[in-house]
Amino acid sequence: MKKIRLSRLELLVLGLFLLAAATACIVVLRFPPGSPAANRLPKCLFHEWTGLYCPGCGGTRALYALLHGDLKTSLHENLLMIPAGLTAGALIVKPRIALRRPVAVAIIVTIVAFAVLRNLPCAPFTALAPVPLQ
């Protein structure tokens, strides 16, 4: 039987994947949908202090909804979270892509544009804001 040798980067990616999978299992088992514990997810300090939505506002609730199979709620809470997660995964697997100037500029422009657009008080941009917490 042939031994498989993994590089340090491959081991890191595998470790991060296993950590993410374990965290997802804990969230799904510990906080079932509709439970009182689900309402105690952390709030965004930036929003608490400024009243504005940062690019990450609603990200925890979006991830929570995604882990429970609710894609519609996940996208409504933070539309940028799923593409950002996929981009982060791609950059972990191929980190040299991030060193290219056009890729880095595109990522930064997308995040800043999303942050600005979700704070505009007119339709259709109000749909980008997460559901306010009580």
VMD Tcl script that draws the C-alpha trace (Angstrom):
set ca {
  {0.00 0.00 0.00}
  {1.31 3.42 -1.00}
  {1.69 6.15 1.65}
  {0.20 9.53 0.87}
  {2.38 12.53 1.70}
  {0.62 15.84 2.33}
  {2.31 19.22 2.17}
  {2.03 21.66 5.06}
  {-0.51 23.73 3.15}
  {-2.62 20.65 2.44}
  {-2.47 19.67 6.11}
  {-3.51 23.21 7.08}
  {-6.45 23.15 4.65}
  {-7.50 19.72 5.90}
  {-7.26 20.88 9.52}
  {-9.32 24.01 8.80}
  {-11.92 21.91 7.01}
  {-12.19 19.50 9.94}
  {-12.42 22.41 12.38}
  {-15.18 24.02 10.31}
  {-17.06 20.71 10.09}
  {-16.82 20.16 13.86}
  {-17.98 23.72 14.53}
  {-20.92 23.26 12.16}
  {-21.93 20.05 13.95}
  {-21.77 21.77 17.34}
  {-23.89 24.71 16.13}
  {-26.50 22.46 14.53}
  {-26.79 20.20 17.59}
  {-26.49 22.88 20.29}
  {-28.74 25.53 18.72}
  {-31.65 23.89 16.87}
  {-33.84 26.26 14.81}
  {-36.48 28.06 16.85}
  {-34.78 27.39 20.19}
  {-34.35 30.27 22.67}
  {-30.57 29.81 22.39}
  {-30.76 30.68 18.69}
  {-31.93 34.19 19.60}
  {-28.77 34.80 21.65}
  {-26.40 34.93 18.70}
  {-23.89 37.81 19.02}
  {-24.69 41.29 17.71}
  {-22.38 43.42 15.56}
  {-20.51 45.99 17.65}
  {-19.99 48.26 14.62}
  {-23.75 48.43 14.09}
  {-24.38 48.94 17.82}
  {-21.97 51.91 17.90}
  {-22.67 53.58 14.54}
  {-26.13 52.40 13.44}
  {-24.61 51.39 10.08}
  {-24.30 47.88 8.68}
  {-20.76 46.63 8.10}
  {-20.08 44.06 5.34}
  {-20.21 41.31 7.99}
  {-23.47 42.33 9.69}
  {-25.83 39.38 9.71}
  {-23.00 36.98 8.87}
  {-23.41 34.89 12.01}
  {-27.15 34.57 11.45}
  {-26.54 33.82 7.76}
  {-24.11 31.03 8.65}
  {-26.55 29.73 11.28}
  {-29.37 29.64 8.70}
  {-27.09 28.00 6.13}
  {-26.05 25.29 8.60}
  {-29.73 24.55 9.17}
  {-30.42 24.30 5.43}
  {-32.24 27.64 5.08}
  {-30.53 29.16 2.04}
  {-33.17 31.89 1.55}
  {-32.74 33.27 5.08}
  {-28.98 32.94 4.81}
  {-28.89 35.04 1.64}
  {-31.28 37.59 3.15}
  {-29.16 38.06 6.28}
  {-25.90 38.59 4.39}
  {-25.82 38.21 0.62}
  {-22.03 38.50 0.56}
  {-21.32 35.67 3.03}
  {-21.62 32.69 0.65}
  {-19.49 34.21 -2.16}
  {-16.99 35.42 0.45}
  {-16.77 31.94 1.96}
  {-16.21 30.38 -1.45}
  {-13.57 33.00 -2.25}
  {-11.84 32.40 1.09}
  {-11.83 28.66 0.38}
  {-10.32 29.24 -3.05}
  {-7.66 31.51 -1.56}
  {-6.78 28.89 1.04}
  {-6.34 26.26 -1.64}
  {-4.53 28.61 -4.07}
  {-3.05 31.43 -1.93}
  {-0.98 32.85 -4.79}
  {-4.16 34.05 -6.48}
  {-4.55 36.67 -3.73}
  {-1.13 38.11 -4.56}
  {-2.34 39.23 -7.99}
  {-3.28 42.90 -7.90}
  {-6.53 42.64 -9.96}
  {-7.87 39.90 -7.66}
  {-7.08 41.86 -4.50}
  {-8.60 45.05 -5.94}
  {-11.75 43.21 -7.04}
  {-12.21 41.72 -3.56}
  {-11.72 45.08 -1.82}
  {-14.02 46.95 -4.24}
  {-16.74 44.31 -3.82}
  {-16.61 44.47 -0.02}
  {-16.63 48.30 0.09}
  {-19.42 48.55 -2.51}
  {-21.52 46.04 -0.57}
  {-20.98 47.98 2.67}
  {-22.03 51.26 1.05}
  {-25.01 49.89 -0.88}
  {-26.53 48.04 2.07}
  {-26.67 51.29 4.05}
  {-28.53 53.30 1.40}
  {-32.08 54.04 2.63}
  {-33.85 53.44 -0.70}
  {-35.13 50.40 -2.55}
  {-33.70 48.03 -3.81}
  {-30.69 48.56 -1.57}
  {-32.67 48.19 1.68}
  {-33.03 44.50 0.79}
  {-29.27 44.09 1.34}
  {-29.57 45.03 5.03}
  {-30.00 42.17 7.52}
  {-33.18 41.74 9.54}
  {-32.88 44.02 12.60}
  {-32.51 42.27 15.95}
  {-34.87 43.08 18.83}
}
mol new
graphics top color blue
foreach p $ca { graphics top sphere $p radius 0.5 }
foreach p [lrange $ca 0 end-1] q [lrange $ca 1 end] { graphics top cylinder $p $q radius 0.2 }
display resetview
